[in-house]
Amino acid sequence: MAIILARYCEIGLKNTPARRRFERILKKNILDMLAADCVEALVTSVDARYYVRADDMCRCV
């Protein structure tokens, strides 16, 4: 299993409701992008970071 660390900056500057909305959109976009390539992944968030865990990362590149 491989892990990709994705960080963001500008979203973290938004107020709390807007930041949460943008974080949900970002997470959905990440999952949709991977699903389009038939890659199953688990996306978790901690602070201003997303951890993308997938078994078949060679298809993600």
Predicted model as a PDB file, atoms N, CA, C, CB and O in Angstrom, pLDDT in the B-factor column:
MODEL        1                                                                  
ATOM      1  N   MET A   1       0.843  -1.174   0.000  1.00 77.00           N  
ATOM      2  CA  MET A   1       0.000   0.000   0.000  1.00 77.00           C  
ATOM      3  C   MET A   1       0.891   1.240   0.000  1.00 77.00           C  
ATOM      4  CB  MET A   1      -0.961  -0.004   1.219  1.00 77.00           C  
ATOM      5  O   MET A   1       1.824   1.352   0.795  1.00 77.00           O  
ATOM      6  N   ALA A   2       0.591   2.151  -0.890  1.00 83.00           N  
ATOM      7  CA  ALA A   2       1.335   3.395  -0.977  1.00 83.00           C  
ATOM      8  C   ALA A   2       0.488   4.539  -0.426  1.00 83.00           C  
ATOM      9  CB  ALA A   2       1.759   3.680  -2.434  1.00 83.00           C  
ATOM     10  O   ALA A   2      -0.741   4.478  -0.423  1.00 83.00           O  
ATOM     11  N   ILE A   3       1.166   5.570   0.033  1.00 88.00           N  
ATOM     12  CA  ILE A   3       0.480   6.736   0.594  1.00 88.00           C  
ATOM     13  C   ILE A   3       0.994   7.993  -0.096  1.00 88.00           C  
ATOM     14  CB  ILE A   3       0.692   6.827   2.139  1.00 88.00           C  
ATOM     15  O   ILE A   3       2.203   8.184  -0.233  1.00 88.00           O  
ATOM     16  N   ILE A   4       0.081   8.839  -0.525  1.00 88.00           N  
ATOM     17  CA  ILE A   4       0.421  10.150  -1.087  1.00 88.00           C  
ATOM     18  C   ILE A   4      -0.012  11.195  -0.077  1.00 88.00           C  
ATOM     19  CB  ILE A   4      -0.265  10.387  -2.490  1.00 88.00           C  
ATOM     20  O   ILE A   4      -1.129  11.147   0.438  1.00 88.00           O  
ATOM     21  N   LEU A   5       0.868  12.135   0.202  1.00 90.00           N  
ATOM     22  CA  LEU A   5       0.550  13.246   1.092  1.00 90.00           C  
ATOM     23  C   LEU A   5       0.231  14.463   0.227  1.00 90.00           C  
ATOM     24  CB  LEU A   5       1.732  13.545   2.085  1.00 90.00           C  
ATOM     25  O   LEU A   5       1.065  14.909  -0.562  1.00 90.00           O  
ATOM     26  N   ALA A   6      -0.971  14.991   0.380  1.00 88.00           N  
ATOM     27  CA  ALA A   6      -1.388  16.181  -0.364  1.00 88.00           C  
ATOM     28  C   ALA A   6      -1.633  17.301   0.631  1.00 88.00           C  
ATOM     29  CB  ALA A   6      -2.668  15.903  -1.223  1.00 88.00           C  
ATOM     30  O   ALA A   6      -2.412  17.150   1.573  1.00 88.00           O  
ATOM     31  N   ARG A   7      -0.960  18.430   0.415  1.00 86.00           N  
ATOM     32  CA  ARG A   7      -1.119  19.588   1.303  1.00 86.00           C  
ATOM     33  C   ARG A   7      -1.781  20.722   0.532  1.00 86.00           C  
ATOM     34  CB  ARG A   7       0.256  20.047   1.883  1.00 86.00           C  
ATOM     35  O   ARG A   7      -1.676  20.806  -0.691  1.00 86.00           O  
ATOM     36  N   TYR A   8      -2.456  21.579   1.259  1.00 84.00           N  
ATOM     37  CA  TYR A   8      -3.030  22.764   0.640  1.00 84.00           C  
ATOM     38  C   TYR A   8      -2.769  23.972   1.534  1.00 84.00           C  
ATOM     39  CB  TYR A   8      -4.552  22.579   0.389  1.00 84.00           C  
ATOM     40  O   TYR A   8      -2.560  23.837   2.740  1.00 84.00           O  
ATOM     41  N   CYS A   9      -2.786  25.143   0.927  1.00 82.00           N  
ATOM     42  CA  CYS A   9      -2.486  26.363   1.686  1.00 82.00           C  
ATOM     43  C   CYS A   9      -3.667  27.322   1.702  1.00 82.00           C  
ATOM     44  CB  CYS A   9      -1.264  27.063   1.102  1.00 82.00           C  
ATOM     45  O   CYS A   9      -4.171  27.658   2.774  1.00 82.00           O  
ATOM     46  N   GLU A  10      -4.107  27.762   0.557  1.00 83.00           N  
ATOM     47  CA  GLU A  10      -5.119  28.820   0.474  1.00 83.00           C  
ATOM     48  C   GLU A  10      -6.437  28.429   1.120  1.00 83.00           C  
ATOM     49  CB  GLU A  10      -5.361  29.188  -0.967  1.00 83.00           C  
ATOM     50  O   GLU A  10      -7.118  29.286   1.684  1.00 83.00           O  
ATOM     51  N   ILE A  11      -6.811  27.167   1.054  1.00 83.00           N  
ATOM     52  CA  ILE A  11      -8.074  26.745   1.670  1.00 83.00           C  
ATOM     53  C   ILE A  11      -7.999  26.956   3.183  1.00 83.00           C  
ATOM     54  CB  ILE A  11      -8.383  25.250   1.338  1.00 83.00           C  
ATOM     55  O   ILE A  11      -9.003  27.284   3.815  1.00 83.00           O  
ATOM     56  N   GLY A  12      -6.831  26.770   3.754  1.00 76.00           N  
ATOM     57  CA  GLY A  12      -6.654  26.927   5.189  1.00 76.00           C  
ATOM     58  C   GLY A  12      -6.848  28.346   5.684  1.00 76.00           C  
ATOM     59  O   GLY A  12      -7.001  28.567   6.885  1.00 76.00           O  
ATOM     60  N   LEU A  13      -6.844  29.307   4.778  1.00 84.00           N  
ATOM     61  CA  LEU A  13      -7.021  30.708   5.157  1.00 84.00           C  
ATOM     62  C   LEU A  13      -8.491  31.118   5.229  1.00 84.00           C  
ATOM     63  CB  LEU A  13      -6.296  31.600   4.175  1.00 84.00           C  
ATOM     64  O   LEU A  13      -8.808  32.197   5.730  1.00 84.00           O  
ATOM     65  N   LYS A  14      -9.383  30.274   4.738  1.00 85.00           N  
ATOM     66  CA  LYS A  14     -10.806  30.598   4.713  1.00 85.00           C  
ATOM     67  C   LYS A  14     -11.415  30.475   6.110  1.00 85.00           C  
ATOM     68  CB  LYS A  14     -11.547  29.681   3.726  1.00 85.00           C  
ATOM     69  O   LYS A  14     -10.834  29.854   7.000  1.00 85.00           O  
ATOM     70  N   ASN A  15     -12.593  31.074   6.287  1.00 90.00           N  
ATOM     71  CA  ASN A  15     -13.291  30.899   7.565  1.00 90.00           C  
ATOM     72  C   ASN A  15     -13.778  29.450   7.664  1.00 90.00           C  
ATOM     73  CB  ASN A  15     -14.493  31.905   7.697  1.00 90.00           C  
ATOM     74  O   ASN A  15     -13.792  28.737   6.660  1.00 90.00           O  
ATOM     75  N   THR A  16     -14.167  29.021   8.830  1.00 89.00           N  
ATOM     76  CA  THR A  16     -14.446  27.602   9.088  1.00 89.00           C  
ATOM     77  C   THR A  16     -15.513  27.001   8.163  1.00 89.00           C  
ATOM     78  CB  THR A  16     -14.883  27.432  10.519  1.00 89.00           C  
ATOM     79  O   THR A  16     -15.263  25.941   7.590  1.00 89.00           O  
ATOM     80  N   PRO A  17     -16.684  27.619   7.987  1.00 94.00           N  
ATOM     81  CA  PRO A  17     -17.681  26.996   7.092  1.00 94.00           C  
ATOM     82  C   PRO A  17     -17.199  26.884   5.644  1.00 94.00           C  
ATOM     83  CB  PRO A  17     -18.975  27.795   7.126  1.00 94.00           C  
ATOM     84  O   PRO A  17     -17.415  25.864   4.989  1.00 94.00           O  
ATOM     85  N   ALA A  18     -16.555  27.923   5.156  1.00 91.00           N  
ATOM     86  CA  ALA A  18     -16.050  27.896   3.778  1.00 91.00           C  
ATOM     87  C   ALA A  18     -14.929  26.869   3.635  1.00 91.00           C  
ATOM     88  CB  ALA A  18     -15.547  29.293   3.357  1.00 91.00           C  
ATOM     89  O   ALA A  18     -14.876  26.144   2.641  1.00 91.00           O  
ATOM     90  N   ARG A  19     -14.040  26.803   4.615  1.00 90.00           N  
ATOM     91  CA  ARG A  19     -12.929  25.839   4.568  1.00 90.00           C  
ATOM     92  C   ARG A  19     -13.455  24.412   4.526  1.00 90.00           C  
ATOM     93  CB  ARG A  19     -11.997  26.022   5.783  1.00 90.00           C  
ATOM     94  O   ARG A  19     -12.970  23.591   3.747  1.00 90.00           O  
ATOM     95  N   ARG A  20     -14.437  24.117   5.354  1.00 90.00           N  
ATOM     96  CA  ARG A  20     -15.008  22.759   5.363  1.00 90.00           C  
ATOM     97  C   ARG A  20     -15.649  22.420   4.021  1.00 90.00           C  
ATOM     98  CB  ARG A  20     -16.049  22.621   6.488  1.00 90.00           C  
ATOM     99  O   ARG A  20     -15.514  21.302   3.523  1.00 90.00           O  
ATOM    100  N   ARG A  21     -16.348  23.394   3.442  1.00 94.00           N  
ATOM    101  CA  ARG A  21     -16.981  23.164   2.143  1.00 94.00           C  
ATOM    102  C   ARG A  21     -15.923  22.881   1.070  1.00 94.00           C  
ATOM    103  CB  ARG A  21     -17.842  24.383   1.739  1.00 94.00           C  
ATOM    104  O   ARG A  21     -16.068  21.940   0.290  1.00 94.00           O  
ATOM    105  N   PHE A  22     -14.860  23.694   1.031  1.00 90.00           N  
ATOM    106  CA  PHE A  22     -13.796  23.487   0.046  1.00 90.00           C  
ATOM    107  C   PHE A  22     -13.050  22.178   0.288  1.00 90.00           C  
ATOM    108  CB  PHE A  22     -12.815  24.655   0.077  1.00 90.00           C  
ATOM    109  O   PHE A  22     -12.634  21.518  -0.664  1.00 90.00           O  
ATOM    110  N   GLU A  23     -12.878  21.798   1.553  1.00 90.00           N  
ATOM    111  CA  GLU A  23     -12.218  20.521   1.861  1.00 90.00           C  
ATOM    112  C   GLU A  23     -13.051  19.341   1.362  1.00 90.00           C  
ATOM    113  CB  GLU A  23     -11.977  20.392   3.380  1.00 90.00           C  
ATOM    114  O   GLU A  23     -12.507  18.374   0.830  1.00 90.00           O  
ATOM    115  N   ARG A  24     -14.368  19.424   1.535  1.00 92.00           N  
ATOM    116  CA  ARG A  24     -15.245  18.351   1.027  1.00 92.00           C  
ATOM    117  C   ARG A  24     -15.156  18.255  -0.491  1.00 92.00           C  
ATOM    118  CB  ARG A  24     -16.710  18.596   1.454  1.00 92.00           C  
ATOM    119  O   ARG A  24     -15.101  17.160  -1.050  1.00 92.00           O  
ATOM    120  N   ILE A  25     -15.144  19.409  -1.152  1.00 93.00           N  
ATOM    121  CA  ILE A  25     -15.045  19.429  -2.615  1.00 93.00           C  
ATOM    122  C   ILE A  25     -13.705  18.847  -3.061  1.00 93.00           C  
ATOM    123  CB  ILE A  25     -15.213  20.871  -3.155  1.00 93.00           C  
ATOM    124  O   ILE A  25     -13.654  18.058  -4.005  1.00 93.00           O  
ATOM    125  N   LEU A  26     -12.629  19.233  -2.390  1.00 91.00           N  
ATOM    126  CA  LEU A  26     -11.302  18.722  -2.740  1.00 91.00           C  
ATOM    127  C   LEU A  26     -11.232  17.213  -2.568  1.00 91.00           C  
ATOM    128  CB  LEU A  26     -10.227  19.395  -1.885  1.00 91.00           C  
ATOM    129  O   LEU A  26     -10.710  16.512  -3.434  1.00 91.00           O  
ATOM    130  N   LYS A  27     -11.753  16.710  -1.458  1.00 92.00           N  
ATOM    131  CA  LYS A  27     -11.745  15.271  -1.210  1.00 92.00           C  
ATOM    132  C   LYS A  27     -12.550  14.533  -2.279  1.00 92.00           C  
ATOM    133  CB  LYS A  27     -12.307  14.964   0.188  1.00 92.00           C  
ATOM    134  O   LYS A  27     -12.117  13.495  -2.779  1.00 92.00           O  
ATOM    135  N   LYS A  28     -13.718  15.066  -2.627  1.00 95.00           N  
ATOM    136  CA  LYS A  28     -14.542  14.450  -3.666  1.00 95.00           C  
ATOM    137  C   LYS A  28     -13.814  14.452  -5.000  1.00 95.00           C  
ATOM    138  CB  LYS A  28     -15.885  15.181  -3.794  1.00 95.00           C  
ATOM    139  O   LYS A  28     -13.855  13.456  -5.723  1.00 95.00           O  
ATOM    140  N   ASN A  29     -13.150  15.547  -5.341  1.00 93.00           N  
ATOM    141  CA  ASN A  29     -12.412  15.626  -6.600  1.00 93.00           C  
ATOM    142  C   ASN A  29     -11.269  14.614  -6.646  1.00 93.00           C  
ATOM    143  CB  ASN A  29     -11.867  17.035  -6.802  1.00 93.00           C  
ATOM    144  O   ASN A  29     -11.024  14.004  -7.687  1.00 93.00           O  
ATOM    145  N   ILE A  30     -10.569  14.433  -5.528  1.00 91.00           N  
ATOM    146  CA  ILE A  30      -9.485  13.453  -5.468  1.00 91.00           C  
ATOM    147  C   ILE A  30     -10.042  12.054  -5.713  1.00 91.00           C  
ATOM    148  CB  ILE A  30      -8.756  13.518  -4.100  1.00 91.00           C  
ATOM    149  O   ILE A  30      -9.499  11.295  -6.516  1.00 91.00           O  
ATOM    150  N   LEU A  31     -11.126  11.717  -5.019  1.00 92.00           N  
ATOM    151  CA  LEU A  31     -11.726  10.389  -5.183  1.00 92.00           C  
ATOM    152  C   LEU A  31     -12.281  10.183  -6.589  1.00 92.00           C  
ATOM    153  CB  LEU A  31     -12.835  10.183  -4.159  1.00 92.00           C  
ATOM    154  O   LEU A  31     -12.141   9.100  -7.157  1.00 92.00           O  
ATOM    155  N   ASP A  32     -12.910  11.214  -7.155  1.00 94.00           N  
ATOM    156  CA  ASP A  32     -13.441  11.105  -8.518  1.00 94.00           C  
ATOM    157  C   ASP A  32     -12.324  10.906  -9.539  1.00 94.00           C  
ATOM    158  CB  ASP A  32     -14.254  12.354  -8.872  1.00 94.00           C  
ATOM    159  O   ASP A  32     -12.465  10.111 -10.469  1.00 94.00           O  
ATOM    160  N   MET A  33     -11.218  11.624  -9.369  1.00 91.00           N  
ATOM    161  CA  MET A  33     -10.085  11.493 -10.283  1.00 91.00           C  
ATOM    162  C   MET A  33      -9.527  10.073 -10.249  1.00 91.00           C  
ATOM    163  CB  MET A  33      -8.984  12.507  -9.926  1.00 91.00           C  
ATOM    164  O   MET A  33      -9.234   9.489 -11.292  1.00 91.00           O  
ATOM    165  N   LEU A  34      -9.384   9.524  -9.046  1.00 88.00           N  
ATOM    166  CA  LEU A  34      -8.860   8.171  -8.910  1.00 88.00           C  
ATOM    167  C   LEU A  34      -9.855   7.142  -9.429  1.00 88.00           C  
ATOM    168  CB  LEU A  34      -8.514   7.880  -7.455  1.00 88.00           C  
ATOM    169  O   LEU A  34      -9.458   6.159 -10.054  1.00 88.00           O  
ATOM    170  N   ALA A  35     -11.141   7.355  -9.177  1.00 89.00           N  
ATOM    171  CA  ALA A  35     -12.162   6.425  -9.659  1.00 89.00           C  
ATOM    172  C   ALA A  35     -12.213   6.395 -11.189  1.00 89.00           C  
ATOM    173  CB  ALA A  35     -13.536   6.810  -9.095  1.00 89.00           C  
ATOM    174  O   ALA A  35     -12.494   5.352 -11.781  1.00 89.00           O  
ATOM    175  N   ALA A  36     -11.944   7.526 -11.823  1.00 90.00           N  
ATOM    176  CA  ALA A  36     -11.924   7.573 -13.284  1.00 90.00           C  
ATOM    177  C   ALA A  36     -10.834   6.670 -13.849  1.00 90.00           C  
ATOM    178  CB  ALA A  36     -11.719   9.010 -13.769  1.00 90.00           C  
ATOM    179  O   ALA A  36     -10.950   6.185 -14.975  1.00 90.00           O  
ATOM    180  N   ASP A  37      -9.780   6.444 -13.076  1.00 85.00           N  
ATOM    181  CA  ASP A  37      -8.695   5.540 -13.481  1.00 85.00           C  
ATOM    182  C   ASP A  37      -8.846   4.162 -12.863  1.00 85.00           C  
ATOM    183  CB  ASP A  37      -7.347   6.127 -13.095  1.00 85.00           C  
ATOM    184  O   ASP A  37      -7.910   3.363 -12.887  1.00 85.00           O  
ATOM    185  N   CYS A  38     -10.026   3.877 -12.307  1.00 86.00           N  
ATOM    186  CA  CYS A  38     -10.338   2.580 -11.688  1.00 86.00           C  
ATOM    187  C   CYS A  38      -9.401   2.254 -10.527  1.00 86.00           C  
ATOM    188  CB  CYS A  38     -10.263   1.471 -12.731  1.00 86.00           C  
ATOM    189  O   CYS A  38      -8.994   1.104 -10.358  1.00 86.00           O  
ATOM    190  N   VAL A  39      -9.063   3.257  -9.736  1.00 86.00           N  
ATOM    191  CA  VAL A  39      -8.213   3.060  -8.561  1.00 86.00           C  
ATOM    192  C   VAL A  39      -9.063   3.284  -7.319  1.00 86.00           C  
ATOM    193  CB  VAL A  39      -6.973   4.024  -8.578  1.00 86.00           C  
ATOM    194  O   VAL A  39      -9.654   4.349  -7.143  1.00 86.00           O  
ATOM    195  N   GLU A  40      -9.120   2.274  -6.462  1.00 88.00           N  
ATOM    196  CA  GLU A  40      -9.820   2.421  -5.195  1.00 88.00           C  
ATOM    197  C   GLU A  40      -8.859   3.014  -4.184  1.00 88.00           C  
ATOM    198  CB  GLU A  40     -10.386   1.061  -4.696  1.00 88.00           C  
ATOM    199  O   GLU A  40      -7.723   2.556  -4.060  1.00 88.00           O  
ATOM    200  N   ALA A  41      -9.308   4.034  -3.458  1.00 90.00           N  
ATOM    201  CA  ALA A  41      -8.432   4.721  -2.515  1.00 90.00           C  
ATOM    202  C   ALA A  41      -9.213   5.145  -1.285  1.00 90.00           C  
ATOM    203  CB  ALA A  41      -7.771   5.941  -3.173  1.00 90.00           C  
ATOM    204  O   ALA A  41     -10.437   5.280  -1.309  1.00 90.00           O  
ATOM    205  N   LEU A  42      -8.475   5.347  -0.226  1.00 92.00           N  
ATOM    206  CA  LEU A  42      -9.022   5.870   1.025  1.00 92.00           C  
ATOM    207  C   LEU A  42      -8.360   7.226   1.263  1.00 92.00           C  
ATOM    208  CB  LEU A  42      -8.773   4.875   2.240  1.00 92.00           C  
ATOM    209  O   LEU A  42      -7.134   7.328   1.296  1.00 92.00           O  
ATOM    210  N   VAL A  43      -9.175   8.261   1.428  1.00 93.00           N  
ATOM    211  CA  VAL A  43      -8.660   9.610   1.638  1.00 93.00           C  
ATOM    212  C   VAL A  43      -9.031  10.041   3.045  1.00 93.00           C  
ATOM    213  CB  VAL A  43      -9.220  10.612   0.576  1.00 93.00           C  
ATOM    214  O   VAL A  43     -10.209  10.092   3.400  1.00 93.00           O  
ATOM    215  N   THR A  44      -8.018  10.350   3.844  1.00 92.00           N  
ATOM    216  CA  THR A  44      -8.241  10.863   5.193  1.00 92.00           C  
ATOM    217  C   THR A  44      -7.581  12.229   5.307  1.00 92.00           C  
ATOM    218  CB  THR A  44      -7.686   9.882   6.272  1.00 92.00           C  
ATOM    219  O   THR A  44      -6.618  12.528   4.601  1.00 92.00           O  
ATOM    220  N   SER A  45      -8.110  13.052   6.204  1.00 88.00           N  
ATOM    221  CA  SER A  45      -7.534  14.381   6.369  1.00 88.00           C  
ATOM    222  C   SER A  45      -7.135  14.608   7.819  1.00 88.00           C  
ATOM    223  CB  SER A  45      -8.523  15.463   5.910  1.00 88.00           C  
ATOM    224  O   SER A  45      -7.838  14.216   8.751  1.00 88.00           O  
ATOM    225  N   VAL A  46      -5.995  15.247   7.977  1.00 88.00           N  
ATOM    226  CA  VAL A  46      -5.486  15.650   9.280  1.00 88.00           C  
ATOM    227  C   VAL A  46      -4.901  17.037   9.093  1.00 88.00           C  
ATOM    228  CB  VAL A  46      -4.415  14.628   9.847  1.00 88.00           C  
ATOM    229  O   VAL A  46      -3.997  17.232   8.280  1.00 88.00           O  
ATOM    230  N   ASP A  47      -5.414  18.000   9.844  1.00 83.00           N  
ATOM    231  CA  ASP A  47      -5.003  19.403   9.718  1.00 83.00           C  
ATOM    232  C   ASP A  47      -5.177  19.846   8.269  1.00 83.00           C  
ATOM    233  CB  ASP A  47      -3.523  19.600  10.182  1.00 83.00           C  
ATOM    234  O   ASP A  47      -6.264  19.685   7.713  1.00 83.00           O  
ATOM    235  N   ALA A  48      -4.167  20.384   7.656  1.00 83.00           N  
ATOM    236  CA  ALA A  48      -4.251  20.864   6.277  1.00 83.00           C  
ATOM    237  C   ALA A  48      -3.606  19.867   5.323  1.00 83.00           C  
ATOM    238  CB  ALA A  48      -3.577  22.242   6.142  1.00 83.00           C  
ATOM    239  O   ALA A  48      -2.957  20.261   4.354  1.00 83.00           O  
ATOM    240  N   ARG A  49      -3.781  18.580   5.594  1.00 89.00           N  
ATOM    241  CA  ARG A  49      -3.161  17.541   4.782  1.00 89.00           C  
ATOM    242  C   ARG A  49      -4.170  16.435   4.487  1.00 89.00           C  
ATOM    243  CB  ARG A  49      -1.917  16.965   5.492  1.00 89.00           C  
ATOM    244  O   ARG A  49      -5.015  16.097   5.316  1.00 89.00           O  
ATOM    245  N   TYR A  50      -4.055  15.893   3.299  1.00 91.00           N  
ATOM    246  CA  TYR A  50      -4.829  14.723   2.926  1.00 91.00           C  
ATOM    247  C   TYR A  50      -3.871  13.573   2.701  1.00 91.00           C  
ATOM    248  CB  TYR A  50      -5.690  14.990   1.662  1.00 91.00           C  
ATOM    249  O   TYR A  50      -2.831  13.729   2.060  1.00 91.00           O  
ATOM    250  N   TYR A  51      -4.226  12.426   3.230  1.00 94.00           N  
ATOM    251  CA  TYR A  51      -3.458  11.204   3.022  1.00 94.00           C  
ATOM    252  C   TYR A  51      -4.278  10.311   2.107  1.00 94.00           C  
ATOM    253  CB  TYR A  51      -3.120  10.484   4.382  1.00 94.00           C  
ATOM    254  O   TYR A  51      -5.395   9.920   2.445  1.00 94.00           O  
ATOM    255  N   VAL A  52      -3.721   9.991   0.950  1.00 93.00           N  
ATOM    256  CA  VAL A  52      -4.401   9.151  -0.022  1.00 93.00           C  
ATOM    257  C   VAL A  52      -3.722   7.790   0.011  1.00 93.00           C  
ATOM    258  CB  VAL A  52      -4.366   9.782  -1.465  1.00 93.00           C  
ATOM    259  O   VAL A  52      -2.544   7.662  -0.323  1.00 93.00           O  
ATOM    260  N   ARG A  53      -4.478   6.776   0.417  1.00 92.00           N  
ATOM    261  CA  ARG A  53      -3.938   5.412   0.507  1.00 92.00           C  
ATOM    262  C   ARG A  53      -4.585   4.563  -0.572  1.00 92.00           C  
ATOM    263  CB  ARG A  53      -4.184   4.790   1.924  1.00 92.00           C  
ATOM    264  O   ARG A  53      -5.810   4.512  -0.688  1.00 92.00           O  
ATOM    265  N   ALA A  54      -3.749   3.894  -1.363  1.00 88.00           N  
ATOM    266  CA  ALA A  54      -4.257   3.027  -2.428  1.00 88.00           C  
ATOM    267  C   ALA A  54      -3.286   1.891  -2.645  1.00 88.00           C  
ATOM    268  CB  ALA A  54      -4.476   3.817  -3.743  1.00 88.00           C  
ATOM    269  O   ALA A  54      -2.084   2.034  -2.421  1.00 88.00           O  
ATOM    270  N   ASP A  55      -3.812   0.760  -3.082  1.00 81.00           N  
ATOM    271  CA  ASP A  55      -2.967  -0.394  -3.351  1.00 81.00           C  
ATOM    272  C   ASP A  55      -2.282  -0.278  -4.708  1.00 81.00           C  
ATOM    273  CB  ASP A  55      -3.787  -1.672  -3.288  1.00 81.00           C  
ATOM    274  O   ASP A  55      -1.141  -0.713  -4.860  1.00 81.00           O  
ATOM    275  N   ASP A  56      -2.951   0.292  -5.680  1.00 69.00           N  
ATOM    276  CA  ASP A  56      -2.444   0.309  -7.050  1.00 69.00           C  
ATOM    277  C   ASP A  56      -2.020   1.724  -7.434  1.00 69.00           C  
ATOM    278  CB  ASP A  56      -3.511  -0.221  -8.036  1.00 69.00           C  
ATOM    279  O   ASP A  56      -2.671   2.360  -8.263  1.00 69.00           O  
ATOM    280  N   MET A  57      -0.948   2.220  -6.845  1.00 61.00           N  
ATOM    281  CA  MET A  57      -0.513   3.596  -7.083  1.00 61.00           C  
ATOM    282  C   MET A  57       0.159   3.796  -8.433  1.00 61.00           C  
ATOM    283  CB  MET A  57       0.425   4.022  -6.000  1.00 61.00           C  
ATOM    284  O   MET A  57       0.238   4.931  -8.902  1.00 61.00           O  
ATOM    285  N   CYS A  58       0.642   2.751  -9.070  1.00 64.00           N  
ATOM    286  CA  CYS A  58       1.295   2.925 -10.364  1.00 64.00           C  
ATOM    287  C   CYS A  58       0.295   3.420 -11.403  1.00 64.00           C  
ATOM    288  CB  CYS A  58       1.938   1.606 -10.827  1.00 64.00           C  
ATOM    289  O   CYS A  58       0.698   4.026 -12.396  1.00 64.00           O  
ATOM    290  N   ARG A  59      -0.975   3.184 -11.204  1.00 54.00           N  
ATOM    291  CA  ARG A  59      -2.001   3.670 -12.115  1.00 54.00           C  
ATOM    292  C   ARG A  59      -2.349   5.126 -11.851  1.00 54.00           C  
ATOM    293  CB  ARG A  59      -3.243   2.817 -12.003  1.00 54.00           C  
ATOM    294  O   ARG A  59      -2.992   5.772 -12.679  1.00 54.00           O  
ATOM    295  N   CYS A  60      -1.925   5.650 -10.695  1.00 50.00           N  
ATOM    296  CA  CYS A  60      -2.263   7.039 -10.327  1.00 50.00           C  
ATOM    297  C   CYS A  60      -1.339   8.055 -10.962  1.00 50.00           C  
ATOM    298  CB  CYS A  60      -2.222   7.204  -8.827  1.00 50.00           C  
ATOM    299  O   CYS A  60      -1.687   9.233 -11.043  1.00 50.00           O  
ATOM    300  N   VAL A  61      -0.206   7.646 -11.401  1.00 53.00           N  
ATOM    301  CA  VAL A  61       0.809   8.586 -11.878  1.00 53.00           C  
ATOM    302  C   VAL A  61       0.562   8.991 -13.303  1.00 53.00           C  
ATOM    303  CB  VAL A  61       2.187   7.990 -11.753  1.00 53.00           C  
ATOM    304  O   VAL A  61       1.324   9.780 -13.862  1.00 53.00           O  
TER     305      VAL A  61                                                      
ENDMDL                                                                          
END                                                                             
